[in-house]
Amino acid sequence: MNQEKYFKNLVFLNLQNNCIKSLEFKCFQGLDNISKLDLSKNQIQIIHSSSFENLINLENLYLSYNKLQNIDNLAFRKFMNLKELDLSFNKIKAINPN
């Protein structure tokens, strides 16, 4: 499916409580206008360094109540507009440097 065609104006994406376990490489490609992304209350254990690659307008990211333990420090590198990042209620042990 061509996400750019159908979701180019999408600014809020709520994926909470969907049993998501991982975020694959560039899984949000084509969703450049999203400013608010809610991934809370899932089972996310892994966030790859390029999972959020195209979310250049993201301002709010909610990842609370997941199973995150290790985070690649490059996963959030392009968030120039990020105002709120919620990582509460995870089991974060380390932010892995590259």
DSSP file with accessible surface (Angstrom, degrees, kcal/mol):
  #  RESIDUE AA STRUCTURE BP1 BP2  ACC     N-H-->O    O-->H-N    N-H-->O    O-->H-N    TCO  KAPPA ALPHA  PHI   PSI    X-CA   Y-CA   Z-CA
    1    1 A M              0   0  173      0, 0.0     2,-1.2     0, 0.0     3,-0.1   0.000 360.0 360.0 360.0 137.1    0.0    0.0    0.0
    2    2 A N    >>  -     0   0   92      1,-0.2     4,-1.3     2,-0.1     3,-0.5  -0.679 360.0-173.8 -83.3  96.7    1.3    3.5   -0.8
    3    3 A Q  H 3> S+     0   0   67     -2,-1.2     4,-3.0     1,-0.2    -1,-0.2   0.849  78.1  62.5 -62.6 -36.7    1.1    5.2    2.6
    4    4 A E  H 3> S+     0   0  114      1,-0.2     4,-0.8     2,-0.2    -1,-0.2   0.885 103.8  48.7 -59.0 -38.7    2.1    8.6    1.2
    5    5 A K  H <4 S+     0   0  142     -3,-0.5    -1,-0.2     1,-0.2    -2,-0.2   0.912 121.9  31.2 -67.8 -42.7   -1.1    8.7   -1.0
    6    6 A Y  H  < S+     0   0  142     -4,-1.3    -2,-0.2     1,-0.2    -1,-0.2   0.767 129.9  30.7 -91.4 -26.6   -3.5    7.7    1.8
    7    7 A F  H >< S+     0   0   75     -4,-3.0     3,-1.6    -5,-0.2    26,-0.2   0.164  74.5 117.8-122.4  20.6   -1.9    9.2    4.9
    8    8 A K  T 3< S+     0   0  124     -4,-0.8    25,-0.2     1,-0.3    -1,-0.1   0.776  83.9  43.9 -64.5 -24.3    0.0   12.3    3.8
    9    9 A N  T 3  S+     0   0  128     -3,-0.2    -1,-0.3    -5,-0.1     2,-0.2   0.409  82.7 124.5 -99.3   2.5   -2.2   14.6    5.9
   10   10 A L    <   +     0   0   52     -3,-1.6    23,-0.1     1,-0.2     3,-0.1  -0.447  24.8 165.7 -67.2 127.3   -2.2   12.4    9.0
   11   11 A V        +     0   0   79      1,-0.3    24,-2.6    -2,-0.2    25,-2.0   0.604  63.5  44.6-116.4 -20.0   -0.9   14.3   12.1
   12   12 A F  E     -a   36   0A  87     22,-0.2     2,-0.5    23,-0.2    -1,-0.3  -0.988  59.5-177.0-130.5 125.0   -1.9   12.0   15.0
   13   13 A L  E     -a   37   0A  35     23,-2.3    25,-2.5    -2,-0.4     2,-0.7  -0.973   6.0-166.6-123.9 116.4   -1.5    8.2   15.0
   14   14 A N  E     +a   38   0A  73     -2,-0.5    25,-0.1    23,-0.2    23,-0.1  -0.901  23.3 154.3-106.7 109.3   -2.8    6.3   18.0
   15   15 A L        +     0   0   48     23,-2.9     3,-0.5    -2,-0.7     5,-0.2   0.043  25.6 143.2-118.0  22.2   -1.5    2.7   18.1
   16   16 A Q        +     0   0   62      1,-0.2    25,-0.2    22,-0.2    26,-0.1  -0.295  62.9  16.6 -68.0 148.9   -1.8    2.1   21.8
   17   17 A N  S    S+     0   0  121     23,-1.7    -1,-0.2    22,-0.1    25,-0.2   0.891  84.1 123.2  61.0  48.2   -2.9   -1.2   23.2
   18   18 A N  S    S-     0   0   94     -3,-0.5    24,-0.1    22,-0.2    -1,-0.1   0.212  78.8-113.5-121.4  10.7   -2.2   -3.2   20.0
   19   19 A C        +     0   0   82     22,-0.5     2,-0.3     1,-0.2    23,-0.1   0.787  52.6 170.8  61.4  28.7    0.2   -5.9   21.2
   20   20 A I        -     0   0   41     -5,-0.2    23,-2.2     1,-0.1    -1,-0.2  -0.569  14.0-176.1 -70.6 131.0    3.0   -4.4   19.1
   21   21 A K        +     0   0  131     -2,-0.3    24,-2.8     1,-0.3    25,-1.0   0.722  59.8   6.4-103.8 -29.0    6.3   -6.1   20.0
   22   22 A S  E     -d   46   0B  40     22,-0.2     2,-0.6    23,-0.2    -1,-0.3  -0.987  59.4-128.6-151.3 160.7    8.9   -4.3   17.9
   23   23 A L  E     -d   47   0B   7     23,-1.7    25,-1.1    -2,-0.3    28,-0.1  -0.960  33.1-146.3-113.7 113.1    9.3   -1.3   15.5
   24   24 A E    >   -     0   0  100     -2,-0.6     3,-1.5     1,-0.2     4,-0.2  -0.173  38.0 -63.5 -74.7 172.2   10.9   -2.4   12.3
   25   25 A F  T 3  S-     0   0  126      1,-0.3    26,-0.2     2,-0.1    -1,-0.2  -0.302 116.7 -13.0 -58.8 127.4   13.3   -0.3   10.2
   26   26 A K  T >  S+     0   0   97     24,-1.3     3,-1.8     1,-0.1    -1,-0.3   0.806  81.3 159.3  49.7  39.2   11.6    2.8    8.7
   27   27 A C  T <  S+     0   0   44     -3,-1.5    -1,-0.1     1,-0.3    -2,-0.1   0.677  71.4  50.5 -68.1 -14.0    8.1    1.4    9.7
   28   28 A F  T >  S+     0   0   12     23,-0.8     3,-1.8    -4,-0.2    -1,-0.3   0.103  78.0 148.2-109.3  23.2    6.6    4.9    9.6
   29   29 A Q  T <   +     0   0   97     -3,-1.8   -26,-0.1     1,-0.3   -25,-0.0  -0.293  66.6  24.1 -59.6 134.7    8.0    5.8    6.1
   30   30 A G  T 3  S+     0   0    6    -27,-0.1    -1,-0.3   -26,-0.1     3,-0.2   0.431  95.2  99.7  89.5  -0.6    5.7    8.1    4.2
   31   31 A L    X   +     0   0   12     -3,-1.8     3,-1.5     1,-0.2    -2,-0.1  -0.306  38.0 145.4-110.7  49.3    4.1    9.5    7.4
   32   32 A D  T 3   +     0   0   66      1,-0.3    25,-0.7    23,-0.1    -1,-0.2   0.702  62.6  58.8 -62.6 -24.3    6.2   12.7    7.5
   33   33 A N  T 3  S+     0   0   72    -26,-0.2    -1,-0.3    -3,-0.2     2,-0.2   0.502  71.5 122.1 -89.5  -2.9    3.4   15.0    8.9
   34   34 A I    <   +     0   0    0     -3,-1.5    23,-0.3     1,-0.2   -23,-0.2  -0.409  27.1 168.9 -63.2 128.0    2.8   13.0   12.1
   35   35 A S        +     0   0   33    -24,-2.6    24,-2.8     1,-0.3    25,-2.3   0.570  67.6  42.6-111.6 -16.8    3.3   15.3   15.1
   36   36 A K  E     +ab  12  60A  77    -25,-2.0   -23,-2.3    23,-0.2     2,-0.4  -0.987  61.9 177.3-137.0 124.0    1.8   13.0   17.7
   37   37 A L  E     -ab  13  61A   0     23,-2.6    25,-2.5    -2,-0.4     2,-0.6  -0.985   9.1-165.8-131.3 120.6    2.4    9.2   18.0
   38   38 A D  E     +ab  14  62A  20    -25,-2.5   -23,-2.9    -2,-0.4   -22,-0.2  -0.917  23.8 154.0-111.4 110.1    1.0    7.1   20.7
   39   39 A L        +     0   0    0     23,-3.0     3,-0.4    -2,-0.6     5,-0.2   0.045  32.9 135.8-116.0  20.4    2.6    3.6   21.0
   40   40 A S        +     0   0    7      1,-0.2   -23,-1.7    22,-0.2    25,-0.2  -0.211  55.3  30.0 -71.0 160.5    1.9    3.2   24.7
   41   41 A K  S    S+     0   0  105     23,-2.1   -22,-0.5   -25,-0.2    -1,-0.2   0.872  92.4 113.3  59.0  42.5    0.5    0.0   26.3
   42   42 A N  S    S-     0   0   10     23,-0.4    -1,-0.2    -3,-0.4   -21,-0.1  -0.415  78.2-107.5-115.9-158.8    2.0   -2.3   23.8
   43   43 A Q        +     0   0   62    -23,-2.2     2,-0.2    -2,-0.2    23,-0.1  -0.119  52.9 161.3-125.4  34.1    4.7   -5.0   24.3
   44   44 A I        +     0   0    0     -5,-0.2    23,-1.8     1,-0.2   -22,-0.2  -0.400   9.0 160.6 -66.3 124.8    7.5   -3.2   22.5
   45   45 A Q        +     0   0  105    -24,-2.8    24,-0.7     1,-0.2    25,-0.5   0.640  61.3  45.9-110.7 -29.8   10.9   -4.6   23.4
   46   46 A I  E     -d   22   0B  84    -25,-1.0   -23,-1.7    22,-0.1     2,-0.5  -0.970  50.0-178.2-127.9 132.6   13.0   -3.3   20.5
   47   47 A I  E     -d   23   0B   7     -2,-0.4    25,-0.7    23,-0.4    28,-0.1  -0.987  24.9-143.3-123.7 116.7   13.3    0.0   18.8
   48   48 A H    >   -     0   0   49    -25,-1.1     3,-1.7    -2,-0.5     4,-0.4  -0.402  25.8-107.6 -75.9 160.1   15.7    0.0   15.9
   49   49 A S  T 3  S+     0   0   34      1,-0.3    28,-0.2     2,-0.1     3,-0.2   0.765 119.5  37.6 -60.8 -24.9   17.9    3.0   15.1
   50   50 A S  T >  S+     0   0   14      1,-0.1     3,-1.4     2,-0.1   -24,-1.3   0.215  80.5 109.5-113.4  17.9   15.9    3.9   12.0
   51   51 A S  T <  S+     0   0    0     -3,-1.7   -23,-0.8     1,-0.3     3,-0.2   0.877  92.2  32.2 -58.7 -38.0   12.4    3.0   13.3
   52   52 A F  T >  S+     0   0    4     -4,-0.4     3,-1.9    23,-0.3    -1,-0.3   0.114  82.5 132.2-106.2  21.2   11.4    6.7   13.4
   53   53 A E  T <  S+     0   0   34     -3,-1.4    -1,-0.2     1,-0.3    -2,-0.1   0.790  74.2  36.5 -45.7 -44.7   13.6    7.8   10.5
   54   54 A N  T 3  S+     0   0   45     -4,-0.2     2,-1.9    -3,-0.2    -1,-0.3   0.424  84.3 101.8 -97.8   3.3   11.0    9.8    8.6
   55   55 A L    X   +     0   0    1     -3,-1.9     3,-1.3     1,-0.2    -1,-0.2  -0.372  36.8 150.0 -87.5  64.1    9.0   11.4   11.5
   56   56 A I  T 3   +     0   0   86     -2,-1.9    25,-0.4     1,-0.3    24,-0.2   0.687  69.2  49.5 -72.7 -18.3   10.7   14.8   11.1
   57   57 A N  T 3  S+     0   0   58    -25,-0.7    -1,-0.3   -23,-0.3     2,-0.1   0.324  78.0 135.9-101.8   8.4    7.7   16.7   12.5
   58   58 A L    <   +     0   0    0     -3,-1.3    23,-0.3     1,-0.2   -23,-0.2  -0.346  17.5 162.8 -64.9 128.7    7.2   14.6   15.5
   59   59 A E        +     0   0   66    -24,-2.8    24,-2.9     1,-0.3    25,-2.2   0.647  65.7  37.6-113.1 -32.0    6.5   16.7   18.7
   60   60 A N  E     +bc  36  84A  29    -25,-2.3   -23,-2.6    23,-0.2     2,-0.4  -0.987  59.2 177.3-131.2 124.9    4.9   14.1   21.0
   61   61 A L  E     -bc  37  85A   0     23,-2.5    25,-2.5    -2,-0.4     2,-0.6  -0.987   8.3-166.4-130.5 120.6    6.0   10.4   21.4
   62   62 A Y  E     +bc  38  86A  33    -25,-2.5   -23,-3.0    -2,-0.4   -22,-0.2  -0.933  23.8 153.0-112.5 115.9    4.4    8.2   23.9
   63   63 A L        +     0   0    0     23,-3.0     3,-0.3    -2,-0.6     5,-0.2   0.034  28.8 139.2-125.6  21.9    6.1    4.8   24.6
   64   64 A S        +     0   0   11      1,-0.2   -23,-2.1    22,-0.2   -22,-0.4  -0.247  58.3  27.1 -69.7 158.1    4.9    4.2   28.2
   65   65 A Y  S    S+     0   0  111     23,-1.8   -23,-0.4   -25,-0.2    -1,-0.2   0.909  92.1 117.6  56.2  49.4    3.8    0.8   29.5
   66   66 A N  S    S-     0   0   11     23,-0.4    -1,-0.2    -3,-0.3   -23,-0.1  -0.481  76.0-105.3-120.0-162.5    5.9   -1.2   27.1
   67   67 A K        +     0   0  100    -23,-1.8     2,-0.1    -2,-0.2    23,-0.1  -0.080  56.4 154.8-121.1  33.2    8.7   -3.7   27.7
   68   68 A L        +     0   0    0     -5,-0.2    23,-1.8     1,-0.2   -23,-0.1  -0.403   7.2 157.3 -65.4 132.9   11.6   -1.5   26.6
   69   69 A Q        +     0   0   78    -24,-0.7    24,-3.7     1,-0.4    25,-1.7   0.642  65.8  27.7-120.9 -43.3   15.0   -2.5   28.2
   70   70 A N  E     -e   94   0C  71    -25,-0.5     2,-0.4    22,-0.2    -1,-0.4  -0.985  64.0-165.5-126.6 138.3   17.6   -1.2   25.8
   71   71 A I  E     -e   95   0C   1     23,-1.8    25,-2.4    -2,-0.4     2,-0.4  -0.983  22.5-127.5-125.9 130.2   17.3    1.8   23.5
   72   72 A D  E >   -e   96   0C  33    -25,-0.7     3,-2.0    -2,-0.4     4,-0.3  -0.621  19.2-138.1 -71.8 126.9   19.7    2.6   20.7
   73   73 A N  G >  S+     0   0   71     23,-2.5     3,-0.5    -2,-0.4    -1,-0.1   0.711 101.3  60.4 -65.6 -15.1   20.7    6.2   21.2
   74   74 A L  G >  S+     0   0   59     22,-0.3     3,-1.3     1,-0.2    -1,-0.3   0.584  80.1  87.1 -85.4  -7.5   20.3    6.9   17.4
   75   75 A A  G <  S+     0   0    5     -3,-2.0   -23,-0.3     1,-0.3     3,-0.2   0.811  99.2  32.8 -62.3 -29.0   16.6    6.0   17.5
   76   76 A F  G X  S+     0   0   43     -3,-0.5     3,-1.4    -4,-0.3    -1,-0.3   0.187  84.5 115.1-112.7  18.1   15.7    9.6   18.4
   77   77 A R  T <  S+     0   0  100     -3,-1.3    -1,-0.1     1,-0.3    -2,-0.1   0.730  74.3  48.3 -68.1 -24.0   18.4   11.4   16.6
   78   78 A K  T 3  S+     0   0   90     -4,-0.2     2,-1.8    -3,-0.2    -1,-0.3   0.285  74.8 114.3-102.7  13.7   16.3   13.3   14.0
   79   79 A F    X   +     0   0   23     -3,-1.4     3,-0.6     1,-0.2    -1,-0.1  -0.511  25.8 154.4 -87.0  77.1   13.7   14.7   16.4
   80   80 A M  T 3  S+     0   0  159     -2,-1.8    -1,-0.2   -24,-0.2   -23,-0.1   0.769  77.1  40.8 -73.5 -23.7   14.4   18.4   16.1
   81   81 A N  T 3  S+     0   0   73    -25,-0.4    -1,-0.2   -23,-0.3     2,-0.2   0.347  80.3 134.8-106.1   4.3   10.8   19.3   17.1
   82   82 A L    <   +     0   0   48     -3,-0.6   -23,-0.2     1,-0.2   -22,-0.2  -0.369  17.2 163.4 -63.6 126.1   10.3   16.8   19.9
   83   83 A K        +     0   0  160    -24,-2.9     2,-0.4     1,-0.3   -23,-0.2   0.626  64.8  32.8-112.0 -27.5    8.7   18.4   22.9
   84   84 A E  E     +c   60   0A  85    -25,-2.2   -23,-2.5     2,-0.0     2,-0.4  -0.984  53.9 174.6-141.4 126.5    7.4   15.4   24.9
   85   85 A L  E     -c   61   0A  67     -2,-0.4     2,-0.7   -25,-0.2   -23,-0.2  -0.974  11.5-166.0-130.9 115.3    8.9   11.9   25.2
   86   86 A D  E     +c   62   0A  47    -25,-2.5   -23,-3.0    -2,-0.4   -22,-0.2  -0.900  24.2 154.6-108.6 110.7    7.2    9.5   27.6
   87   87 A L        +     0   0   44     -2,-0.7     3,-0.4   -25,-0.1     5,-0.2   0.108  30.3 141.1-114.5  17.7    9.2    6.3   28.4
   88   88 A S        +     0   0   45      1,-0.2   -23,-1.8   -24,-0.1   -22,-0.3  -0.172  56.8  25.8 -66.7 154.6    7.6    5.7   31.8
   89   89 A F  S    S+     0   0  137    -25,-0.2   -23,-0.4     1,-0.2     2,-0.2   0.880  92.4 116.2  58.9  44.4    6.7    2.3   33.1
   90   90 A N  S    S-     0   0   28     -3,-0.4    -1,-0.2   -25,-0.2   -23,-0.1  -0.646  72.5-117.9-118.7-176.2    9.3    0.4   31.0
   91   91 A K        +     0   0  149    -23,-1.8     2,-0.2    -2,-0.2    -3,-0.1  -0.340  42.7 174.9-121.1  50.4   12.3   -1.6   32.3
   92   92 A I        +     0   0   67     -5,-0.2   -22,-0.2     1,-0.2   -23,-0.2  -0.414  12.7 166.5 -66.8 124.6   15.0    0.5   30.7
   93   93 A K        +     0   0  157    -24,-3.7     2,-0.3     1,-0.4   -23,-0.2   0.687  62.8   1.7-105.2 -32.1   18.5   -0.7   31.7
   94   94 A A  E     -e   70   0C  37    -25,-1.7   -23,-1.8     2,-0.0     2,-0.6  -0.996  48.2-138.2-157.7 150.6   20.6    1.1   29.2
   95   95 A I  E     -e   71   0C 106     -2,-0.3   -23,-0.2   -25,-0.2   -25,-0.1  -0.978  41.1-135.5-108.0 111.8   20.7    3.6   26.3
   96   96 A N  E     -e   72   0C  66    -25,-2.4   -23,-2.5    -2,-0.6   -22,-0.3  -0.588  11.2-145.5 -79.0 119.8   23.2    1.9   24.0
   97   97 A P              0   0  104      0, 0.0    -1,-0.0     0, 0.0   -25,-0.0  -0.492 360.0 360.0 -76.6 151.2   25.8    4.2   22.4
   98   98 A N              0   0  137     -2,-0.1   -26,-0.0   -26,-0.0     0, 0.0  -0.798 360.0 360.0-101.5 360.0   26.9    3.5   18.9
